[in-house]
Amino acid sequence: MPDFSPDDIDEIDRLWRSLPPSHMWTGWAAAGDRPEIVWIFRTLTHWRRFPLTRTEAGYALSDDRGNLFREAGSLGELLLAVESVPRRAADQA
């Protein structure tokens, strides 16, 4: 699995900062200079975190259980998909 470059990390930060404070994408985290995984945090009813990874063709976003949710060629397209990760049954109650 390819690592995230410093430019990727800068783009993630720019995208996140461009959203209104009330947006459900509440933050992100990564460790190291070239992380393999970036954690995306979202809240609706409950906090959830989603792993974002690099692929040979672009990027992949999984749900909080590690199931692949969506792949895309650009970070912008993929990170905005955070809104459409399905709610868990426990979140819908």
C-alpha positions in Angstrom: 0.0 0.0 0.0 1.5 3.4 -1.0 2.1 6.0 1.7 0.5 9.5 1.9 2.9 12.2 0.7 3.3 15.5 2.5 1.3 17.0 -0.4 -1.5 14.5 0.3 -1.6 15.5 3.9 -1.6 19.2 3.0 -4.6 18.6 0.7 -6.5 16.7 3.3 -6.0 19.5 5.7 -7.1 22.1 3.1 -10.2 20.2 2.3 -11.1 19.7 6.0 -10.5 23.4 6.8 -12.7 24.5 3.9 -15.8 22.9 5.5 -18.1 24.8 7.8 -17.7 24.1 11.5 -21.1 22.3 11.6 -20.0 19.8 9.0 -20.2 16.1 10.1 -16.5 15.6 9.1 -15.1 16.7 12.4 -11.4 16.0 12.0 -8.6 13.8 10.9 -5.4 12.4 12.2 -2.2 10.8 10.9 1.1 9.8 12.5 4.5 10.2 10.9 5.9 12.0 7.9 4.5 9.5 5.4 1.6 7.7 7.0 0.0 4.6 5.5 -3.4 5.4 7.1 -5.2 8.7 7.7 -8.1 8.5 10.2 -11.1 10.5 9.2 -13.5 11.4 12.1 -17.2 12.0 11.6 -20.1 12.6 14.0 -23.8 12.4 13.5 -25.3 10.8 16.6 -22.0 9.1 17.6 -18.4 9.6 16.9 -17.0 7.3 14.2 -13.5 7.0 12.6 -12.8 5.8 9.0 -9.5 4.7 7.6 -8.4 6.4 4.5 -5.6 4.7 2.5 -3.7 5.1 -0.7 -4.1 2.6 -3.5 -2.2 2.2 -6.8 -5.0 4.1 -8.6 -5.8 6.7 -6.0 -7.4 6.5 -2.6 -9.8 4.2 -0.6 -12.2 5.0 2.3 -13.4 2.2 4.5 -16.1 2.2 7.1 -15.2 2.0 10.8 -15.3 -1.8 10.7 -12.7 -1.9 7.9 -15.1 -2.7 5.0 -14.2 -0.9 1.8 -16.7 1.8 1.2 -15.5 3.8 -1.8 -12.4 4.3 -4.0 -11.6 7.4 -6.1 -8.8 9.0 -8.0 -8.9 12.3 -6.1 -8.9 13.1 -2.4 -11.6 15.8 -2.9 -14.0 13.3 -4.3 -13.3 10.6 -1.7 -13.1 12.8 1.4 -16.5 14.4 0.7 -17.9 10.8 0.6 -17.5 10.8 4.4 -21.1 12.2 4.4 -22.4 9.1 2.7 -20.8 6.3 4.7 -24.0 4.5 5.9 -25.0 4.9 9.5 -24.7 1.8 11.7 -28.0 0.4 13.1 -27.0 1.6 16.6 -26.6 5.1 15.2 -30.1 5.2 13.7 -31.9 4.4 17.0 
